[in-house]
C-alpha cells in the first residue's frame, strides 16, 4: 500500500492516542479503588482485633473515601481519572445493591426472624410509612414557618421516603461483635432488610405522583404501592421456587457438573432482580424473597461442595460491595458540589428525622406489645436501641442522587446536600457511639451471641437466656381478652403454615430421603446439639 493510500488520518491517530490515555486513566482509577478496598479491609481487621468500636468498619471506609476525594480535589487530578470514582446510582442499584440484599435474605436465620415476623413487618412497613409521612409533613411545615427552604408538599414526601431508608450495617456489625440479645438483633436486621424495599417503593410511588399529579388520590397511591410490593414479592418467591425445582430434577449434583450447578445458582438472584425491574416492580423486594426461598429450598438440592461455594461466594461479594459502597460514597461526598448555603434545611431535617424515627419505633412497639402477652413484649431498652440504630447510608444517598434527575429547580441538589450531611453524621457519630449505647442500655453480653456458621451466617443461640419473647407457643393467653384470643388463632395459623411447609412444601421442592428429614437443620449446617433452638 502506498503512502498516499494510507487510510489512517491524523484524526484517526488522535483517536488512538486519546483512547490510550483513557485506558491508562481507567487503569489508574481501578488501581486506586483496589488500594482503597485493601486499606479498608486491613483497617477493619485491625479495628476488630483491637475491639475499637468508636470507628466501625463502615465509618473507616467512608473516611478513606473522604480523604482520597479531598486529596483528588486538592491535587486537581485528571478529569478522566476522577470520572471512575463518581457515584452512579445506576451502578449502585444494578450491581452493588443486589448481592447485598440477596445475602441479607440468604443468610437470614429463620427461627428468630419468623418468631418476630409480625413485629418486623410492623416496624418495616407501617413504621417506615409513618416515618416518611411524619418527616415529609414536618419538612413542609418547617418551610411554611420559614425555618428552612420551602419545598412543594409532594417533594417533601419524596424526601421523607428516601431519608427513611435505614442502613444499619455499622450497628449490626457491632451487635455481632458484642453479643447482643438475639431478639434485638433479629428486629434490627429484619426491619433494615424490609425497610429498604419499603422506602424505594414509597419513593417511586411519590415520583409517579409528582410526574402525573392529575387523577391521583390516597386510595390510588395505596393500591399502586401494594401492586408494586406484592408483585415484587410474588416474582421473587416464584423465581425461588422455580430454581428449587430445577436443581431438584436436573441432576446437577454430580462431580463433573458442580461448576455448572454453582454458576446457575449464582445467576438466579440476578434473574429475579432484573425480571422485577423489567416489569416495573421493585428488584430489591424480589431478590430479597428470592434469597429467603433459595436458602430454604434450593440450597438443600445442591451438592455439598456447591453449598460451600455459593455460601462463601455471596458472603464475599456482599462484603466487597458493602465496603465499596462506603468508599464510593465518601469519595463522591468530597467531590460533589453541594448546596451548603441551606444550613437551616440540613439542621431541621436532622431534628425531624429523629422525631420521625421515634414516632416509628415507639408507636409500632406499642402496637406490637398491645397484641403480645406480657412475657413476649418488646422491652423499653430494646425500643431505645431500635431508635438509636436508625442510621442512614448508601440507600438514602443513592435515592438522593436520583432525586437530582427527578426534581427541578435545584431542589434535588438541596435534598442531596441534606442527605449527605445526615449520612456522614449518622455513620460517623452514631455508628461510633453504638457500643457505648448498647452497654448503657445493658443489652450486650447476653447468653445468645451471634456467630458465623461453617456454611452461612446464622444465629446460634439458646433462647433460655433471652427475655423470652421468641416462644409464643409457651405463653398462655389470659381469659376474657378477645384480642389476645385472636392473636392465639393467628399463632395457630402460623403453626399450621409451619406444618404445611414441613409436610408438603419442603418434600415437594427439596430432595429428601429417609435419612434426611429437614435439609436446613442445624446438624446439616455443622452445629452441635447444644446449639439447637429450644422449642
FIVEX-83496 format. One record per residue: x, y, z of N, C-alpha, C in turn. Coordinates in steps of 0.2 Angstrom, whole numbers, plus 5000, padded with zeros to 4 digits. Each point is the difference from the previous one (the first is absolute). Example, Ala and Ser with C-alpha at 12.3 -4.5 7.8 and 13.67 -1.06 7.14 Angstrom:
% residues 2
506649725039499650065000500450065000
499850054996500450065001499650055003
***
This chain:
% residues 535
500449945000499650065000500450065000
499950054996500450064999499950055006
500450055000499950045006499450054999
499950014993499450044999499349975001
500049935000499449965001499949985007
500450025005500049995007499350025003
499649965002499350025003500050045007
500649995003500150035007500150074999
499550045002500150085000500350025007
500250065000500250035007499550005005
499350004998499550005004499949935003
500149954996500049935002500549995005
500650034999500649995005499850035006
499750065000499850045006499549955004
499649974997499549965003500449945004
500549974996500349955003500450025007
500350064999500350035006499650015005
499450034999499550025005499849935003
499949954996499749945003500549975004
500750014999500549975004500050045007
499950065000500050045006499449985004
499549994997499449985004500149945003
500349954996500149935003500550015006
500550044999500550015006499650035006
499650054999499650035005499649955004
499749964996499549955002500549955005
500649984997500449965004500250035007
500250075000500150035006499550015005
499450014997499450005004499849945004
500049944996499949945003500549985005
500650024998500649985005499950045007
499850064999499850045007499449975003
499549984997499549965003500249945004
500449964996500249945004500450015006
500550054999500450025006499550035006
499550034998499650035006499649945003
499849954996499649945002500549965005
500649994998500549965004500150045006
500150075000500150045006499449995005
499450004997499450005004500049935004
500149944996500049945003500549995005
500650024999500550005005499950045006
499850064999499850045006499449985004
499549974996499449975004500249945004
500549964997500349945004500350025006
500450055000500450035005499550035006
499550034997499550035005499649955004
499949944996499649945003500549975006
500649994998500449975004500250045007
500050064999500150055005499450015004
499449984997499450025003499950075001
500150044995499950075000499350014996
499550025004499450014998499850074998
500550055002499850074999500150014992
500449964997500050014992499949934997
499349994999499849934996500350004993
500049944997500249994994499750044995
499450015000499650044995500250085001
500150025006500350075001500750014997
500449945001500750014998500050004992
499649964997499950004992499850074998
499550035003499850064998500550065001
500449995005500550055002500649994994
500149944998500549994995499850034994
499449994998499750044994500050075000
499850035006500150075001500750034999
500449965003500750035000500349994993
499949954996500350004994499650054995
499350015001499750054996500250075001
500250015007500350075001500650014997
500549955000500650004997500050014993
499549974997499950004992499850074999
499650035004499850074999500550055000
500549995005500550045001500550004995
500249944998500549984995499750014992
499450024999499750014994500249944995
499849945002500149944997499650014993
500349964995499750004993499249985001
499650044996499349995000499949924998
500449984995499949934998500149955005
500450015005500149965006499550015005
499850065001499550015005499349974998
499950004994499349974997499949935003
500649965001499949935002499850005008
499950055003499950005007499350035001
499650034995499450035001499549945002
499550025005499549965002499450004996
500049954996499449994995499549965003
499450035000499449965004499849944996
500150004993499949954996500449945002
500750015000500549955002499849975007
499850055005499849985006499449955000
499550024997499449965000500049934996
500450004995500149954996500549955001
500650025003500549965002500249995007
500050055004500250005007499549985004
499450024999499549995005499749935000
499949974994499749935000500449955004
500749995000500349955004499950015007
500050075002499950015007499349985003
499550024996499349985002499949925000
500349974994499949935000500349965006
500650035002500449975005499650015007
499650055000499650025006499549945001
499649994994499549955001500349935000
500649994997500249934999500349985007
500350055004500349985006499650015006
499350014998499550015006499949945004
500150005006499949955005499250005001
499749944998499250005000499750015006
500349965005499650005007499950075003
500550045001499950065004499650054995
500149994993499750054996499349995000
499749934998499349995000499750005007
500449995005499650015007499950075001
500350044997499950085001499750034994
499849954995499850034993499450055001
499549995004499550055001500350075002
500550005005500350075002500450034994
500449954997500450034995499650034994
499549974998499550034995499750065002
499850015006499750065003500550055000
500649995002500650055000500150024993
500149954996500350024993499550034995
499449985001499550024995499650065003
499649985005499650065003500550055003
500549985003500450055003500450044995
500249974995500450044995499550054996
499449984999499550044997499850065005
500049995006499850055005500650055001
500649975000500650045000500150054994
499849974994500050044994499550065000
499449985002499550055000500250065005
500249985006500250045006500550054997
500649974997500550044998499850054995
499649974995499850054994499650065003
499549985005499650055002500450055004
500449985004500450055004500550044996
500249974995500550044995499550054997
499449994998499650044996499850065005
499849985006499850055005500650055002
500649975000500650045002500150054994
499849984994500150054995499550055000
499349985002499550055001500250055005
500349985006500250045005500750044999
500349994994500650034998500649985004
499949945003500649975004500549974995
499849994994500449964995499850024993
500449984995499850014993499349964999
499550044997499449974999500049964993
499749945001499949954994499349984999
499849994994499349984999499849935004
499449995002499849955005500249934997
499949994994500249934997500849995000
500350054999500850005001500249995007
499650035004500249985008499849935001
499549974997499949935002500549964996
500250024994500649964997500650005005
500250065002500550005005499949965006
499450005003499949965006500049924998
499849984994500149934998500749984999
500450044997500749984999500450005006
499950055005500450015006499849955005
499449964999499849955005500349934998
500450004995500449944999500649995004
499949965005500649995005500549954997
500650005003500549964997500549985006
499849965004500349985007500649954999
500450014994500549955000500550015006
500250065001500450025006499749975006
499450015002499749985006500049935001
499849964994500049935001500649975001
500650034997500649975001500250005007
499950065003500150015007499649955005
499350004998499649955003500349935000
500349984994500349935000500649995004
500450065000500649995004499950005007
499550045003499950005007499549955003
499749964995499649955003499350025002
499750044996499350035002499549955000
499550025004499449955001499749984993
499949944999499849984993499450024998
499550025004499450034998500150074997
500450045004500150074997500449994994
500449964999500449994994499549984994
499649965001499549984995499550054998
499850055005499650054999500350054995
500750025002500350054996500249984993
500249935000500249984994499449994995
499449975003499449994996499750074997
500050055005499750064998500550034995
500650005000500550034995499949974993
499949945000499949964994499450024996
499450005004499450024997499950074999
500450045004499950075000500350034994
500549984997500350024994499549994994
499749945000499549994995499450055000
499850015006499450045002500250074998
500650035001500150074999500150014992
500349954997500050014992499350004997
499649955003499350004997499750075001
500050025006499750075002500350054996
500750004999500350064996499750004993
500049944997499849994993499250024999
499649985005499350025000500050075000
500350045004500050075001500350034993
500449974997500350034994499549994994
499649955000499449994995499550065002
499950015006499550055002500250074998
500750015000500350064998499950024993
500249944996499950014993499350004997
499649965003499350004998499550025006
500050065001499650025006499250004999
499850004994499350004999499749935001
499450005003499649935001500349965005
500550025005500349965005499650025006
499949955004499750015007500449955005
499850015006500449955005499849934999
499449984998499849934999500449974994
500150044994500449984995500749995001
500350055005500749995002500149945004
499549985004500149945004500049944995
499550004996499949944995500649994996
500350064997500650004996500649975004
500150025006500549975005499949935001
499449985001499949935002500149964993
499850024995500249974993500749995000
500450055001500749994999500349955005
499850015007500349965005499849924999
499449994999499749935000500349974993
500050044995500249974993500749995001
500550045003500749985001500149945004
499650005006500149945004499849944996
499550004996499749944997500649984995
500350054996500549984995500649975004
500250035005500649975004499849935002
499449995003499949935003499949954994
499750024994499949964994500749984998
500550044999500649994997500449955005
499950015007500349955004499749935000
499450004999499749934999500249974994
500050044994500249974994500749975001
500550045003500749985001500049935004
499650005005500049945004499849944996
499550004996499849954996500549984995
500350054997500549994995500649965003
500250025006500649965003499849935003
499450005001499749935003500049954994
499850024994499949954995500550004994
500550055000500550004995500649955001
500149985006500549955001500750034999
500150065002500650045000500549995005
499849965006500449995005500549945000
500350004994500549954999500750034999
500549965001500750035000500150054994
499949974994500350044994499550064998
499450015004499650054998499950055006
500450005005499950045005500250084999
500450014995500250074998499350034996
499749964996499450024997499550015005
499949965005499550005005500150075004
500650025002500250065004499850064995
500250004994499950054995499350025000
499649954999499250014999499750035007
500349975005499750035007500250075000
500650024998500250075001499650054995
499749974994499750044996499350015002
499749965003499250005002499950075004
500450025005499850065003500050064996
500550014995500050054995499450004995
499849944999499449994995499450025004
499949995006499550025004500050085000
500550035002500150075000499850044994
500349974994499950044994499349984997
499749955002499349984998499650055003
500050015007499650055003500150074997
500650024999500250074997499750014993
500049944996499850014994499250005000
499749975005499250015000499850065004
500550055001499850065004499949995007
500249945003499949995007500750025004
500049975006500650025004500549945000
500550004997500549955000500349985007
500050055005500249995007499649955003
499350025000499549955003500149934997
500050004993500149934997500649965002
500650035000500649965001500049995008
499750045004500049985007499649935001
499450004997499649945001500349944996
500350014995500449954996500549975005
500450045003500549985005499749965005
499550025003499749965006499749934997
499750004994499749944998500649954997
500550034997500649964997500349975006
500150035006500449975005499649955004
499350015000499649955003499949934996
499950014994499949954995500549984995
500350054996500449984995500749985003
500250035005500749995003500149925002
499549975002500049935002500149954994
499850034994500049954994500750014997
500550045003500750004997500449955003
500549984997500549965003500450035005
500449975005500350035005500550054998
500449984995500550054998499750064997
499450004997499750064997499750045005
499749965006499850045005500550045004
500649975001500650045002500250064996
500049994993500250054996499550065000
499449994999499550054999499950045006
500149975006500050035006500650055001
500549974998500650055001500050054995
499849984994500050054994499650065002
499349995002499650065001500250045006
500349965005500350045006500550054998
500549974995500550044998499850064995
499549984996499850064995499650055004
499649985005499750055004500450045004
500649975003500450045004500450054996
500249984994500450044995499550064998
499449984999499550064997499950055006
499949975006499850055006500650055001
500649975000500650045001500150054994
499949984994500150044994499550065000
499449985003499450055000500350065004
500249985006500250065005500650044997
500549964997500550044997499850044995
499649984995499750044995499650065002
499649985006499650065002500550055003
500549985004500450055003500450044995
500249974994500450044995499550044997
499449984998499550044997499850065004
499949995007499950065004500550055000
500649984999500650055000500050044993
499849964995500050034993499450044998
499449985003499450034997499950075002
499750044996499950075002499350005004
500050025006499550005004499750075002
499450015001499750065002500050015007
500650025003500150015007499750065003
499750044995499750075003499449985003
499749954999499349985003500149965007
500450045005500149975006499449985004
499550055000499449995003499749934998
500049994994499649944997500449945003
500650005000500449945003499949995007
500050065004500049995007499349985002
499550034998499349985002499849934997
500349984994499949934998500349955004
500550015003500349955005499650005006
499750055003499550005005499449964998
499750024994499449974998500149924999
500549984998500149934999500049965006
500350035005500149985007499349995003
499650054999499350005002499649944997
500150004993499649954996500249935002
500749995001500249935002499749985007
499950055005499749995006499349984999
499650044996499349984998500049934997
500549984996500049944997500049945006
500650015003500249945005499550005006
499950055003499650005006499249984999
499850034995499349994998499949924998
500449984996500049934997500149955006
500550025004500149955006499450005005
499650065000499450005004499549954997
499950014994499549964996500249925001
500749994999500249935001499849975007
500250045005499949985007499349995002
499650044996499350005002499749934998
500349974995499749934998500449945002
500550025004500549955003499949985007
500049945002500049995008500650035003
499950005007500550045004500749974999
500149944999500649975000500450014993
499650024995500350014994500050074997
499950055005500050074998500750034999
500150044995500650034998500250055006
500649995004500150045005500250074998
500050055005500150074998500750014998
500549965003500750014998500149984993
499749954997500049984993499750054996
499550035002499750064996500550054999
500350025006500550064999500649984995
500249935001500549984995499850004993
499449984999499750014993500050074998
499850045004500050074998500650034998
500549985004500750034999500349974994
499849944998500449964995499750024993
499650054999499850034994500550044996
500549974998500550044996499850004993
500250054997499950014992500749994997
499949974994500649984996499950004993
500349954997500050004992499450004997
499549975003499350004996499750075000
500050035006499850075000500450054995
500649995000500550044996499849994992
500049934999499849994992499350034998
499549995004499450034999500050084999
500450035005500150074999500450024994
500549964998500350024993499549994994
499549955001499549994995499550065000
499950035006499550065000500350064996
500650004999500350064996499750004993
499949944997499749994994499250005000
499749995006499350005001499750065002
500450055003499750065002500350064997
499650054998500350064996500250055005
500350064997500150065003500549995006
500549955000500549995005499849975006
499349985000499849975007500349935001
500149974995500449935001500750015003
500350064998500750015003499950025007
499550045002499950015007499949945004
499649954997499949945004500649965000
500450004995500649965000500550035005
500050065001500550035005499849985007
499350015001499749985007500249935001
499849954995500149935001500849995002
500450034996500749995001500250025007
499850055003500250025007499749955005
499449984998499749955005500349935000
500249984994500449944999500750005004
500450064999500650005003499950015008
499550035002499950015007499849935003
499549974997499849945003500549945000
500449994995500549954999500650015005
500250075000500650015004499950015007
499550045002499850015007499649955003
499449984997499649955003500349935000
500349994994500349934999500649995005
500450065001500549995005499850005007
499550025002499750005007499649945001
499949964995499549945001500249965006
500649985000500349965006499850025006
500250075001499850035007499350005001
499650014995499250005001499849935002
500349954997499749935002500249985007
500650025002500249995007499650045005
499850064998499650045004499349975001
499849974995499349975000500049935003
500649985001500149935003499749954995
500150004994499749954995500649964997
500650005003500649964997500249955005
500449964997500349945005499549955002
499549994996499449955001500349934999
499649955002500249934999499849984993
499850054995499849984994500450044995
500749994999500450034995499849984993
500250054995499949994993500749984998
500049944996500749974998499949984993
500549994996500049974993500049925001
499649974995500049935000500549984994
500149945000500549984994499750014993
499450004999499750014994499750074998
499750035005499750064999499950045007
499850064999499950045006499449985004
500049975006499449985003500150035007
499449995004500050035007500049945004
500549995004500149945004499850035007
499549965003499850035006499649945004
499950015006499649965005499550065003
499449994998499550055002499850005007
500349965004499950005007500350065003
500550034997500350055003499850074998
499550004996499750064997499450025005
499750064998499450025004499449974998
500049954996499549954999499450024995
500250054995499450024996500149974993
500349945000500149964994499649945000
499649985005499749945001499250015001
499750024995499350025001499549945002
500349944998499649945001499949995008
500550025004500149985007499650055004
499850064997499650055004499349995000
499750005006499349995000499650074999
499549994997499650064998499550015006
500050065003499550015006499350004997
499649975005499349994998499650065000
499550014996499650064999500350054996
500649994997500350054996499949984992
499550034997499849984993500650014995
500350065001500650014996500549955000
500249985006500549955001499849934998
499449995000499749944998500150004992
499850054997500250014993500749994998
500450035004500749994999500249925001
499749975004500249935001499749964994
499550024997499849974993500550014995
500250065000500550024995500749965001
500249995006500549965001499949924998
499449985001499949934998500050004992
499850054997500050004993500750004997
500550045004500750004999500349935001
499849975005500249935001499749954995
499450014997499849964995500450014994
500250064998500450024995500749965000
500350005007500649965001499949934998
499449975002499949934999499949994993
499750054996499949994993500750004996
500450055003500750004997500449935001
499949985006500449945002499749944996
499449995000499749944997499850004993
500050064997499850004992500550044996
500250065002500450044996500749985000
500349985006500749985000500149934996
499549955001500149944996499950014992
499650054999499950014992500550044997
500350055004500650044996500749985002
500149955004500649985002500149934999
500649975000500249934999500149975006
499549975003500049975007500049924999
500349975005500049935000499849985007
500049945002499949985007500550025005
500650014998500550025005500150075000
499650044996500150075000499350045000
499850015007499350025001499950074998
500550055003500050074998500650024998
500150024994500650024997500450065003
499650045004500350065003500050005007
500149945003500149995007500750025002
500050025007500750025002500549954999
499849935000500549954999500350014993
499650014995500350014994500450064999
499950055004500450065000500649995004
500249945003500649995004500050025007
499450015003499950025007499949945004
500250015007499849945004499350005003
499949955004499350005003499950055005
500650025003499950065005499850064997
500150014993499850064997499350004997
499649955001499350004998499650065003
499550024996499550055003499649965004
499950035006499549965005499350024997
499649955001499350014998499650045005
***
